[in-house]
Amino acid sequence: MNNHEKLKEIGLKIAYYRKKKGLRQQDLAELIFVSKDRVSKIESPNSKAFTSVLTLLAIADALEIDVRQLFDFGE
């Protein structure tokens, strides 16, 4: 799995856990102090947008998951 595929997988996991928690993209954006567009780009499987580790940590905290769940690629 290359890095682009890993970023895609992380975004899809964020969307999954966000929906599982009953949050809209806007809700998550407000919790982590970014724009809804930023959350949309992070989650988008076709996006080439990069995000910081700090943002991923904030997302994991907001979703009440261990950040390692975002990086479990099952390889």
mmCIF file of the N, C-alpha and C atoms, coordinates in Angstrom:
data_MODEL
# 
_entry.id   MODEL 
# 
loop_
_atom_site.group_PDB 
_atom_site.id 
_atom_site.type_symbol 
_atom_site.label_atom_id 
_atom_site.label_alt_id 
_atom_site.label_comp_id 
_atom_site.label_asym_id 
_atom_site.label_entity_id 
_atom_site.label_seq_id 
_atom_site.pdbx_PDB_ins_code 
_atom_site.Cartn_x 
_atom_site.Cartn_y 
_atom_site.Cartn_z 
_atom_site.occupancy 
_atom_site.B_iso_or_equiv 
_atom_site.pdbx_formal_charge 
_atom_site.auth_seq_id 
_atom_site.auth_comp_id 
_atom_site.auth_asym_id 
_atom_site.auth_atom_id 
_atom_site.pdbx_PDB_model_num 
ATOM 1   N N  . MET A 1 1  ? 0.856   -1.168 0.000  1.00 0.00 ? 1  MET A N  1 
ATOM 2   C CA . MET A 1 1  ? 0.000   0.000  0.000  1.00 0.00 ? 1  MET A CA 1 
ATOM 3   C C  . MET A 1 1  ? 0.907   1.237  0.000  1.00 0.00 ? 1  MET A C  1 
ATOM 4   N N  . ASN A 1 2  ? 0.722   2.109  -0.988 1.00 0.00 ? 2  ASN A N  1 
ATOM 5   C CA . ASN A 1 2  ? 1.550   3.316  -1.041 1.00 0.00 ? 2  ASN A CA 1 
ATOM 6   C C  . ASN A 1 2  ? 0.962   4.403  -0.130 1.00 0.00 ? 2  ASN A C  1 
ATOM 7   N N  . ASN A 1 3  ? 1.699   5.496  -0.003 1.00 0.00 ? 3  ASN A N  1 
ATOM 8   C CA . ASN A 1 3  ? 1.286   6.550  0.932  1.00 0.00 ? 3  ASN A CA 1 
ATOM 9   C C  . ASN A 1 3  ? -0.033  7.202  0.526  1.00 0.00 ? 3  ASN A C  1 
ATOM 10  N N  . HIS A 1 4  ? -0.266  7.375  -0.774 1.00 0.00 ? 4  HIS A N  1 
ATOM 11  C CA . HIS A 1 4  ? -1.536  7.961  -1.216 1.00 0.00 ? 4  HIS A CA 1 
ATOM 12  C C  . HIS A 1 4  ? -2.706  7.063  -0.808 1.00 0.00 ? 4  HIS A C  1 
ATOM 13  N N  . GLU A 1 5  ? -2.550  5.761  -0.961 1.00 0.00 ? 5  GLU A N  1 
ATOM 14  C CA . GLU A 1 5  ? -3.598  4.826  -0.545 1.00 0.00 ? 5  GLU A CA 1 
ATOM 15  C C  . GLU A 1 5  ? -3.808  4.863  0.964  1.00 0.00 ? 5  GLU A C  1 
ATOM 16  N N  . LYS A 1 6  ? -2.734  5.047  1.709  1.00 0.00 ? 6  LYS A N  1 
ATOM 17  C CA . LYS A 1 6  ? -2.847  5.145  3.169  1.00 0.00 ? 6  LYS A CA 1 
ATOM 18  C C  . LYS A 1 6  ? -3.606  6.405  3.570  1.00 0.00 ? 6  LYS A C  1 
ATOM 19  N N  . LEU A 1 7  ? -3.308  7.534  2.913  1.00 0.00 ? 7  LEU A N  1 
ATOM 20  C CA . LEU A 1 7  ? -4.045  8.767  3.203  1.00 0.00 ? 7  LEU A CA 1 
ATOM 21  C C  . LEU A 1 7  ? -5.527  8.603  2.902  1.00 0.00 ? 7  LEU A C  1 
ATOM 22  N N  . LYS A 1 8  ? -5.829  7.937  1.802  1.00 0.00 ? 8  LYS A N  1 
ATOM 23  C CA . LYS A 1 8  ? -7.218  7.669  1.428  1.00 0.00 ? 8  LYS A CA 1 
ATOM 24  C C  . LYS A 1 8  ? -7.895  6.835  2.515  1.00 0.00 ? 8  LYS A C  1 
ATOM 25  N N  . GLU A 1 9  ? -7.211  5.815  2.978  1.00 0.00 ? 9  GLU A N  1 
ATOM 26  C CA . GLU A 1 9  ? -7.750  4.933  4.022  1.00 0.00 ? 9  GLU A CA 1 
ATOM 27  C C  . GLU A 1 9  ? -7.986  5.690  5.328  1.00 0.00 ? 9  GLU A C  1 
ATOM 28  N N  . ILE A 1 10 ? -7.062  6.556  5.696  1.00 0.00 ? 10 ILE A N  1 
ATOM 29  C CA . ILE A 1 10 ? -7.234  7.359  6.907  1.00 0.00 ? 10 ILE A CA 1 
ATOM 30  C C  . ILE A 1 10 ? -8.482  8.230  6.784  1.00 0.00 ? 10 ILE A C  1 
ATOM 31  N N  . GLY A 1 11 ? -8.641  8.880  5.639  1.00 0.00 ? 11 GLY A N  1 
ATOM 32  C CA . GLY A 1 11 ? -9.815  9.722  5.418  1.00 0.00 ? 11 GLY A CA 1 
ATOM 33  C C  . GLY A 1 11 ? -11.113 8.950  5.508  1.00 0.00 ? 11 GLY A C  1 
ATOM 34  N N  . LEU A 1 12 ? -11.125 7.760  4.929  1.00 0.00 ? 12 LEU A N  1 
ATOM 35  C CA . LEU A 1 12 ? -12.330 6.932  4.984  1.00 0.00 ? 12 LEU A CA 1 
ATOM 36  C C  . LEU A 1 12 ? -12.634 6.480  6.412  1.00 0.00 ? 12 LEU A C  1 
ATOM 37  N N  . LYS A 1 13 ? -11.599 6.199  7.178  1.00 0.00 ? 13 LYS A N  1 
ATOM 38  C CA . LYS A 1 13 ? -11.795 5.811  8.580  1.00 0.00 ? 13 LYS A CA 1 
ATOM 39  C C  . LYS A 1 13 ? -12.343 6.974  9.391  1.00 0.00 ? 13 LYS A C  1 
ATOM 40  N N  . ILE A 1 14 ? -11.827 8.164  9.137  1.00 0.00 ? 14 ILE A N  1 
ATOM 41  C CA . ILE A 1 14 ? -12.326 9.340  9.851  1.00 0.00 ? 14 ILE A CA 1 
ATOM 42  C C  . ILE A 1 14 ? -13.811 9.521  9.561  1.00 0.00 ? 14 ILE A C  1 
ATOM 43  N N  . ALA A 1 15 ? -14.190 9.415  8.294  1.00 0.00 ? 15 ALA A N  1 
ATOM 44  C CA . ALA A 1 15 ? -15.605 9.542  7.923  1.00 0.00 ? 15 ALA A CA 1 
ATOM 45  C C  . ALA A 1 15 ? -16.445 8.465  8.607  1.00 0.00 ? 15 ALA A C  1 
ATOM 46  N N  . TYR A 1 16 ? -15.940 7.240  8.639  1.00 0.00 ? 16 TYR A N  1 
ATOM 47  C CA . TYR A 1 16 ? -16.667 6.131  9.272  1.00 0.00 ? 16 TYR A CA 1 
ATOM 48  C C  . TYR A 1 16 ? -16.898 6.413  10.760 1.00 0.00 ? 16 TYR A C  1 
ATOM 49  N N  . TYR A 1 17 ? -15.837 6.753  11.481 1.00 0.00 ? 17 TYR A N  1 
ATOM 50  C CA . TYR A 1 17 ? -15.976 6.986  12.920 1.00 0.00 ? 17 TYR A CA 1 
ATOM 51  C C  . TYR A 1 17 ? -16.799 8.239  13.214 1.00 0.00 ? 17 TYR A C  1 
ATOM 52  N N  . ARG A 1 18 ? -16.704 9.234  12.360 1.00 0.00 ? 18 ARG A N  1 
ATOM 53  C CA . ARG A 1 18 ? -17.508 10.445 12.538 1.00 0.00 ? 18 ARG A CA 1 
ATOM 54  C C  . ARG A 1 18 ? -18.992 10.113 12.416 1.00 0.00 ? 18 ARG A C  1 
ATOM 55  N N  . LYS A 1 19 ? -19.339 9.369  11.378 1.00 0.00 ? 19 LYS A N  1 
ATOM 56  C CA . LYS A 1 19 ? -20.746 8.992  11.170 1.00 0.00 ? 19 LYS A CA 1 
ATOM 57  C C  . LYS A 1 19 ? -21.235 8.066  12.289 1.00 0.00 ? 19 LYS A C  1 
ATOM 58  N N  . LYS A 1 20 ? -20.361 7.156  12.715 1.00 0.00 ? 20 LYS A N  1 
ATOM 59  C CA . LYS A 1 20 ? -20.715 6.241  13.799 1.00 0.00 ? 20 LYS A CA 1 
ATOM 60  C C  . LYS A 1 20 ? -21.047 7.015  15.076 1.00 0.00 ? 20 LYS A C  1 
ATOM 61  N N  . LYS A 1 21 ? -20.379 8.137  15.272 1.00 0.00 ? 21 LYS A N  1 
ATOM 62  C CA . LYS A 1 21 ? -20.611 8.978  16.448 1.00 0.00 ? 21 LYS A CA 1 
ATOM 63  C C  . LYS A 1 21 ? -21.790 9.928  16.240 1.00 0.00 ? 21 LYS A C  1 
ATOM 64  N N  . GLY A 1 22 ? -22.355 9.932  15.029 1.00 0.00 ? 22 GLY A N  1 
ATOM 65  C CA . GLY A 1 22 ? -23.516 10.770 14.747 1.00 0.00 ? 22 GLY A CA 1 
ATOM 66  C C  . GLY A 1 22 ? -23.175 12.232 14.498 1.00 0.00 ? 22 GLY A C  1 
ATOM 67  N N  . LEU A 1 23 ? -21.963 12.485 14.042 1.00 0.00 ? 23 LEU A N  1 
ATOM 68  C CA . LEU A 1 23 ? -21.519 13.854 13.795 1.00 0.00 ? 23 LEU A CA 1 
ATOM 69  C C  . LEU A 1 23 ? -21.554 14.191 12.305 1.00 0.00 ? 23 LEU A C  1 
ATOM 70  N N  . ARG A 1 24 ? -21.878 15.432 12.016 1.00 0.00 ? 24 ARG A N  1 
ATOM 71  C CA . ARG A 1 24 ? -21.739 15.941 10.645 1.00 0.00 ? 24 ARG A CA 1 
ATOM 72  C C  . ARG A 1 24 ? -20.306 16.464 10.499 1.00 0.00 ? 24 ARG A C  1 
ATOM 73  N N  . GLN A 1 25 ? -19.892 16.684 9.261  1.00 0.00 ? 25 GLN A N  1 
ATOM 74  C CA . GLN A 1 25 ? -18.562 17.257 9.046  1.00 0.00 ? 25 GLN A CA 1 
ATOM 75  C C  . GLN A 1 25 ? -18.430 18.589 9.771  1.00 0.00 ? 25 GLN A C  1 
ATOM 76  N N  . GLN A 1 26 ? -19.488 19.386 9.745  1.00 0.00 ? 26 GLN A N  1 
ATOM 77  C CA . GLN A 1 26 ? -19.475 20.688 10.428 1.00 0.00 ? 26 GLN A CA 1 
ATOM 78  C C  . GLN A 1 26 ? -19.247 20.512 11.928 1.00 0.00 ? 26 GLN A C  1 
ATOM 79  N N  . ASP A 1 27 ? -19.884 19.494 12.517 1.00 0.00 ? 27 ASP A N  1 
ATOM 80  C CA . ASP A 1 27 ? -19.718 19.235 13.951 1.00 0.00 ? 27 ASP A CA 1 
ATOM 81  C C  . ASP A 1 27 ? -18.262 18.905 14.280 1.00 0.00 ? 27 ASP A C  1 
ATOM 82  N N  . LEU A 1 28 ? -17.674 18.013 13.496 1.00 0.00 ? 28 LEU A N  1 
ATOM 83  C CA . LEU A 1 28 ? -16.278 17.637 13.721 1.00 0.00 ? 28 LEU A CA 1 
ATOM 84  C C  . LEU A 1 28 ? -15.369 18.848 13.530 1.00 0.00 ? 28 LEU A C  1 
ATOM 85  N N  . ALA A 1 29 ? -15.639 19.618 12.497 1.00 0.00 ? 29 ALA A N  1 
ATOM 86  C CA . ALA A 1 29 ? -14.835 20.819 12.234 1.00 0.00 ? 29 ALA A CA 1 
ATOM 87  C C  . ALA A 1 29 ? -14.841 21.754 13.439 1.00 0.00 ? 29 ALA A C  1 
ATOM 88  N N  . GLU A 1 30 ? -15.997 21.959 14.019 1.00 0.00 ? 30 GLU A N  1 
ATOM 89  C CA . GLU A 1 30 ? -16.099 22.839 15.187 1.00 0.00 ? 30 GLU A CA 1 
ATOM 90  C C  . GLU A 1 30 ? -15.340 22.273 16.388 1.00 0.00 ? 30 GLU A C  1 
ATOM 91  N N  . LEU A 1 31 ? -15.384 20.963 16.548 1.00 0.00 ? 31 LEU A N  1 
ATOM 92  C CA . LEU A 1 31 ? -14.687 20.337 17.677 1.00 0.00 ? 31 LEU A CA 1 
ATOM 93  C C  . LEU A 1 31 ? -13.173 20.471 17.574 1.00 0.00 ? 31 LEU A C  1 
ATOM 94  N N  . ILE A 1 32 ? -12.654 20.492 16.343 1.00 0.00 ? 32 ILE A N  1 
ATOM 95  C CA . ILE A 1 32 ? -11.197 20.531 16.171 1.00 0.00 ? 32 ILE A CA 1 
ATOM 96  C C  . ILE A 1 32 ? -10.704 21.884 15.639 1.00 0.00 ? 32 ILE A C  1 
ATOM 97  N N  . PHE A 1 33 ? -11.614 22.853 15.561 1.00 0.00 ? 33 PHE A N  1 
ATOM 98  C CA . PHE A 1 33 ? -11.268 24.229 15.199 1.00 0.00 ? 33 PHE A CA 1 
ATOM 99  C C  . PHE A 1 33 ? -10.669 24.369 13.796 1.00 0.00 ? 33 PHE A C  1 
ATOM 100 N N  . VAL A 1 34 ? -11.306 23.685 12.836 1.00 0.00 ? 34 VAL A N  1 
ATOM 101 C CA . VAL A 1 34 ? -10.962 23.858 11.422 1.00 0.00 ? 34 VAL A CA 1 
ATOM 102 C C  . VAL A 1 34 ? -12.255 24.092 10.656 1.00 0.00 ? 34 VAL A C  1 
ATOM 103 N N  . SER A 1 35 ? -12.147 24.385 9.378  1.00 0.00 ? 35 SER A N  1 
ATOM 104 C CA . SER A 1 35 ? -13.347 24.602 8.569  1.00 0.00 ? 35 SER A CA 1 
ATOM 105 C C  . SER A 1 35 ? -13.966 23.274 8.146  1.00 0.00 ? 35 SER A C  1 
ATOM 106 N N  . LYS A 1 36 ? -15.247 23.324 7.814  1.00 0.00 ? 36 LYS A N  1 
ATOM 107 C CA . LYS A 1 36 ? -15.930 22.144 7.283  1.00 0.00 ? 36 LYS A CA 1 
ATOM 108 C C  . LYS A 1 36 ? -15.256 21.688 5.995  1.00 0.00 ? 36 LYS A C  1 
ATOM 109 N N  . ASP A 1 37 ? -14.819 22.642 5.173  1.00 0.00 ? 37 ASP A N  1 
ATOM 110 C CA . ASP A 1 37 ? -14.127 22.292 3.932  1.00 0.00 ? 37 ASP A CA 1 
ATOM 111 C C  . ASP A 1 37 ? -12.860 21.490 4.206  1.00 0.00 ? 37 ASP A C  1 
ATOM 112 N N  . ARG A 1 38 ? -12.171 21.833 5.273  1.00 0.00 ? 38 ARG A N  1 
ATOM 113 C CA . ARG A 1 38 ? -10.946 21.100 5.628  1.00 0.00 ? 38 ARG A CA 1 
ATOM 114 C C  . ARG A 1 38 ? -11.280 19.662 5.995  1.00 0.00 ? 38 ARG A C  1 
ATOM 115 N N  . VAL A 1 39 ? -12.318 19.463 6.787  1.00 0.00 ? 39 VAL A N  1 
ATOM 116 C CA . VAL A 1 39 ? -12.733 18.104 7.148  1.00 0.00 ? 39 VAL A CA 1 
ATOM 117 C C  . VAL A 1 39 ? -13.143 17.344 5.886  1.00 0.00 ? 39 VAL A C  1 
ATOM 118 N N  . SER A 1 40 ? -13.862 18.001 5.015  1.00 0.00 ? 40 SER A N  1 
ATOM 119 C CA . SER A 1 40 ? -14.286 17.379 3.762  1.00 0.00 ? 40 SER A CA 1 
ATOM 120 C C  . SER A 1 40 ? -13.079 16.925 2.948  1.00 0.00 ? 40 SER A C  1 
ATOM 121 N N  . LYS A 1 41 ? -12.061 17.764 2.865  1.00 0.00 ? 41 LYS A N  1 
ATOM 122 C CA . LYS A 1 41 ? -10.848 17.406 2.105  1.00 0.00 ? 41 LYS A CA 1 
ATOM 123 C C  . LYS A 1 41 ? -10.096 16.251 2.762  1.00 0.00 ? 41 LYS A C  1 
ATOM 124 N N  . ILE A 1 42 ? -10.041 16.247 4.081  1.00 0.00 ? 42 ILE A N  1 
ATOM 125 C CA . ILE A 1 42 ? -9.355  15.158 4.787  1.00 0.00 ? 42 ILE A CA 1 
ATOM 126 C C  . ILE A 1 42 ? -10.058 13.835 4.535  1.00 0.00 ? 42 ILE A C  1 
ATOM 127 N N  . GLU A 1 43 ? -11.383 13.852 4.544  1.00 0.00 ? 43 GLU A N  1 
ATOM 128 C CA . GLU A 1 43 ? -12.161 12.617 4.375  1.00 0.00 ? 43 GLU A CA 1 
ATOM 129 C C  . GLU A 1 43 ? -12.267 12.152 2.926  1.00 0.00 ? 43 GLU A C  1 
ATOM 130 N N  . SER A 1 44 ? -12.115 13.055 1.990  1.00 0.00 ? 44 SER A N  1 
ATOM 131 C CA . SER A 1 44 ? -12.341 12.730 0.584  1.00 0.00 ? 44 SER A CA 1 
ATOM 132 C C  . SER A 1 44 ? -11.342 11.694 0.067  1.00 0.00 ? 44 SER A C  1 
ATOM 133 N N  . PRO A 1 45 ? -11.840 10.580 -0.507 1.00 0.00 ? 45 PRO A N  1 
ATOM 134 C CA . PRO A 1 45 ? -10.930 9.554  -1.012 1.00 0.00 ? 45 PRO A CA 1 
ATOM 135 C C  . PRO A 1 45 ? -10.105 10.018 -2.220 1.00 0.00 ? 45 PRO A C  1 
ATOM 136 N N  . ASN A 1 46 ? -10.542 11.065 -2.897 1.00 0.00 ? 46 ASN A N  1 
ATOM 137 C CA . ASN A 1 46 ? -9.818  11.551 -4.070 1.00 0.00 ? 46 ASN A CA 1 
ATOM 138 C C  . ASN A 1 46 ? -8.921  12.733 -3.763 1.00 0.00 ? 46 ASN A C  1 
ATOM 139 N N  . SER A 1 47 ? -8.936  13.185 -2.531 1.00 0.00 ? 47 SER A N  1 
ATOM 140 C CA . SER A 1 47 ? -8.144  14.352 -2.151 1.00 0.00 ? 47 SER A CA 1 
ATOM 141 C C  . SER A 1 47 ? -6.676  13.989 -2.016 1.00 0.00 ? 47 SER A C  1 
ATOM 142 N N  . LYS A 1 48 ? -5.845  14.914 -2.379 1.00 0.00 ? 48 LYS A N  1 
ATOM 143 C CA . LYS A 1 48 ? -4.410  14.745 -2.169 1.00 0.00 ? 48 LYS A CA 1 
ATOM 144 C C  . LYS A 1 48 ? -3.949  15.683 -1.052 1.00 0.00 ? 48 LYS A C  1 
ATOM 145 N N  . ALA A 1 49 ? -4.922  16.168 -0.270 1.00 0.00 ? 49 ALA A N  1 
ATOM 146 C CA . ALA A 1 49 ? -4.616  17.088 0.821  1.00 0.00 ? 49 ALA A CA 1 
ATOM 147 C C  . ALA A 1 49 ? -3.926  16.342 1.956  1.00 0.00 ? 49 ALA A C  1 
ATOM 148 N N  . PHE A 1 50 ? -2.876  16.938 2.444  1.00 0.00 ? 50 PHE A N  1 
ATOM 149 C CA . PHE A 1 50 ? -2.173  16.382 3.588  1.00 0.00 ? 50 PHE A CA 1 
ATOM 150 C C  . PHE A 1 50 ? -2.670  17.079 4.845  1.00 0.00 ? 50 PHE A C  1 
ATOM 151 N N  . THR A 1 51 ? -2.540  16.408 5.945  1.00 0.00 ? 51 THR A N  1 
ATOM 152 C CA . THR A 1 51 ? -2.927  17.014 7.216  1.00 0.00 ? 51 THR A CA 1 
ATOM 153 C C  . THR A 1 51 ? -1.848  16.724 8.246  1.00 0.00 ? 51 THR A C  1 
ATOM 154 N N  . SER A 1 52 ? -1.785  17.545 9.246  1.00 0.00 ? 52 SER A N  1 
ATOM 155 C CA . SER A 1 52 ? -0.733  17.398 10.258 1.00 0.00 ? 52 SER A CA 1 
ATOM 156 C C  . SER A 1 52 ? -1.084  16.296 11.255 1.00 0.00 ? 52 SER A C  1 
ATOM 157 N N  . VAL A 1 53 ? -0.060  15.830 11.907 1.00 0.00 ? 53 VAL A N  1 
ATOM 158 C CA . VAL A 1 53 ? -0.248  14.845 12.972 1.00 0.00 ? 53 VAL A CA 1 
ATOM 159 C C  . VAL A 1 53 ? -1.091  15.455 14.085 1.00 0.00 ? 53 VAL A C  1 
ATOM 160 N N  . LEU A 1 54 ? -0.882  16.738 14.372 1.00 0.00 ? 54 LEU A N  1 
ATOM 161 C CA . LEU A 1 54 ? -1.670  17.398 15.416 1.00 0.00 ? 54 LEU A CA 1 
ATOM 162 C C  . LEU A 1 54 ? -3.157  17.386 15.078 1.00 0.00 ? 54 LEU A C  1 
ATOM 163 N N  . THR A 1 55 ? -3.483  17.596 13.806 1.00 0.00 ? 55 THR A N  1 
ATOM 164 C CA . THR A 1 55 ? -4.884  17.550 13.391 1.00 0.00 ? 55 THR A CA 1 
ATOM 165 C C  . THR A 1 55 ? -5.435  16.139 13.533 1.00 0.00 ? 55 THR A C  1 
ATOM 166 N N  . LEU A 1 56 ? -4.660  15.146 13.159 1.00 0.00 ? 56 LEU A N  1 
ATOM 167 C CA . LEU A 1 56 ? -5.116  13.756 13.302 1.00 0.00 ? 56 LEU A CA 1 
ATOM 168 C C  . LEU A 1 56 ? -5.313  13.392 14.775 1.00 0.00 ? 56 LEU A C  1 
ATOM 169 N N  . LEU A 1 57 ? -4.441  13.881 15.637 1.00 0.00 ? 57 LEU A N  1 
ATOM 170 C CA . LEU A 1 57 ? -4.613  13.646 17.073 1.00 0.00 ? 57 LEU A CA 1 
ATOM 171 C C  . LEU A 1 57 ? -5.881  14.321 17.585 1.00 0.00 ? 57 LEU A C  1 
ATOM 172 N N  . ALA A 1 58 ? -6.146  15.534 17.122 1.00 0.00 ? 58 ALA A N  1 
ATOM 173 C CA . ALA A 1 58 ? -7.362  16.250 17.525 1.00 0.00 ? 58 ALA A CA 1 
ATOM 174 C C  . ALA A 1 58 ? -8.605  15.516 17.034 1.00 0.00 ? 58 ALA A C  1 
ATOM 175 N N  . ILE A 1 59 ? -8.555  15.000 15.812 1.00 0.00 ? 59 ILE A N  1 
ATOM 176 C CA . ILE A 1 59 ? -9.687  14.246 15.263 1.00 0.00 ? 59 ILE A CA 1 
ATOM 177 C C  . ILE A 1 59 ? -9.939  12.998 16.103 1.00 0.00 ? 59 ILE A C  1 
ATOM 178 N N  . ALA A 1 60 ? -8.882  12.267 16.405 1.00 0.00 ? 60 ALA A N  1 
ATOM 179 C CA . ALA A 1 60 ? -9.031  11.054 17.214 1.00 0.00 ? 60 ALA A CA 1 
ATOM 180 C C  . ALA A 1 60 ? -9.631  11.382 18.582 1.00 0.00 ? 60 ALA A C  1 
ATOM 181 N N  . ASP A 1 61 ? -9.163  12.459 19.194 1.00 0.00 ? 61 ASP A N  1 
ATOM 182 C CA . ASP A 1 61 ? -9.717  12.874 20.486 1.00 0.00 ? 61 ASP A CA 1 
ATOM 183 C C  . ASP A 1 61 ? -11.202 13.211 20.352 1.00 0.00 ? 61 ASP A C  1 
ATOM 184 N N  . ALA A 1 62 ? -11.551 13.973 19.328 1.00 0.00 ? 62 ALA A N  1 
ATOM 185 C CA . ALA A 1 62 ? -12.945 14.383 19.125 1.00 0.00 ? 62 ALA A CA 1 
ATOM 186 C C  . ALA A 1 62 ? -13.847 13.187 18.863 1.00 0.00 ? 62 ALA A C  1 
ATOM 187 N N  . LEU A 1 63 ? -13.312 12.187 18.168 1.00 0.00 ? 63 LEU A N  1 
ATOM 188 C CA . LEU A 1 63 ? -14.097 10.991 17.847 1.00 0.00 ? 63 LEU A CA 1 
ATOM 189 C C  . LEU A 1 63 ? -14.029 9.941  18.953 1.00 0.00 ? 63 LEU A C  1 
ATOM 190 N N  . GLU A 1 64 ? -13.229 10.240 19.984 1.00 0.00 ? 64 GLU A N  1 
ATOM 191 C CA . GLU A 1 64 ? -13.041 9.337  21.123 1.00 0.00 ? 64 GLU A CA 1 
ATOM 192 C C  . GLU A 1 64 ? -12.554 7.962  20.681 1.00 0.00 ? 64 GLU A C  1 
ATOM 193 N N  . ILE A 1 65 ? -11.522 7.994  19.824 1.00 0.00 ? 65 ILE A N  1 
ATOM 194 C CA . ILE A 1 65 ? -10.879 6.760  19.379 1.00 0.00 ? 65 ILE A CA 1 
ATOM 195 C C  . ILE A 1 65 ? -9.375  6.898  19.629 1.00 0.00 ? 65 ILE A C  1 
ATOM 196 N N  . ASP A 1 66 ? -8.702  5.775  19.647 1.00 0.00 ? 66 ASP A N  1 
ATOM 197 C CA . ASP A 1 66 ? -7.247  5.778  19.747 1.00 0.00 ? 66 ASP A CA 1 
ATOM 198 C C  . ASP A 1 66 ? -6.704  6.132  18.365 1.00 0.00 ? 66 ASP A C  1 
ATOM 199 N N  . VAL A 1 67 ? -5.783  7.063  18.301 1.00 0.00 ? 67 VAL A N  1 
ATOM 200 C CA . VAL A 1 67 ? -5.250  7.507  17.007 1.00 0.00 ? 67 VAL A CA 1 
ATOM 201 C C  . VAL A 1 67 ? -4.679  6.330  16.211 1.00 0.00 ? 67 VAL A C  1 
ATOM 202 N N  . ARG A 1 68 ? -4.245  5.286  16.886 1.00 0.00 ? 68 ARG A N  1 
ATOM 203 C CA . ARG A 1 68 ? -3.706  4.112  16.188 1.00 0.00 ? 68 ARG A CA 1 
ATOM 204 C C  . ARG A 1 68 ? -4.750  3.459  15.296 1.00 0.00 ? 68 ARG A C  1 
ATOM 205 N N  . GLN A 1 69 ? -6.038  3.633  15.612 1.00 0.00 ? 69 GLN A N  1 
ATOM 206 C CA . GLN A 1 69 ? -7.085  3.060  14.773 1.00 0.00 ? 69 GLN A CA 1 
ATOM 207 C C  . GLN A 1 69 ? -7.063  3.663  13.375 1.00 0.00 ? 69 GLN A C  1 
ATOM 208 N N  . LEU A 1 70 ? -6.626  4.901  13.263 1.00 0.00 ? 70 LEU A N  1 
ATOM 209 C CA . LEU A 1 70 ? -6.554  5.540  11.951 1.00 0.00 ? 70 LEU A CA 1 
ATOM 210 C C  . LEU A 1 70 ? -5.406  4.990  11.124 1.00 0.00 ? 70 LEU A C  1 
ATOM 211 N N  . PHE A 1 71 ? -4.395  4.448  11.804 1.00 0.00 ? 71 PHE A N  1 
ATOM 212 C CA . PHE A 1 71 ? -3.193  3.974  11.116 1.00 0.00 ? 71 PHE A CA 1 
ATOM 213 C C  . PHE A 1 71 ? -3.114  2.459  11.022 1.00 0.00 ? 71 PHE A C  1 
ATOM 214 N N  . ASP A 1 72 ? -4.173  1.763  11.346 1.00 0.00 ? 72 ASP A N  1 
ATOM 215 C CA . ASP A 1 72 ? -4.198  0.308  11.236 1.00 0.00 ? 72 ASP A CA 1 
ATOM 216 C C  . ASP A 1 72 ? -4.618  -0.047 9.816  1.00 0.00 ? 72 ASP A C  1 
ATOM 217 N N  . PHE A 1 73 ? -3.632  -0.395 8.998  1.00 0.00 ? 73 PHE A N  1 
ATOM 218 C CA . PHE A 1 73 ? -3.900  -0.693 7.593  1.00 0.00 ? 73 PHE A CA 1 
ATOM 219 C C  . PHE A 1 73 ? -4.043  -2.190 7.335  1.00 0.00 ? 73 PHE A C  1 
ATOM 220 N N  . GLY A 1 74 ? -3.940  -2.982 8.379  1.00 0.00 ? 74 GLY A N  1 
ATOM 221 C CA . GLY A 1 74 ? -4.151  -4.423 8.246  1.00 0.00 ? 74 GLY A CA 1 
ATOM 222 C C  . GLY A 1 74 ? -3.205  -5.101 7.284  1.00 0.00 ? 74 GLY A C  1 
ATOM 223 N N  . GLU A 1 75 ? -1.995  -4.579 7.206  1.00 0.00 ? 75 GLU A N  1 
ATOM 224 C CA . GLU A 1 75 ? -1.027  -5.148 6.269  1.00 0.00 ? 75 GLU A CA 1 
ATOM 225 C C  . GLU A 1 75 ? -0.369  -6.376 6.841  1.00 0.00 ? 75 GLU A C  1 
# 
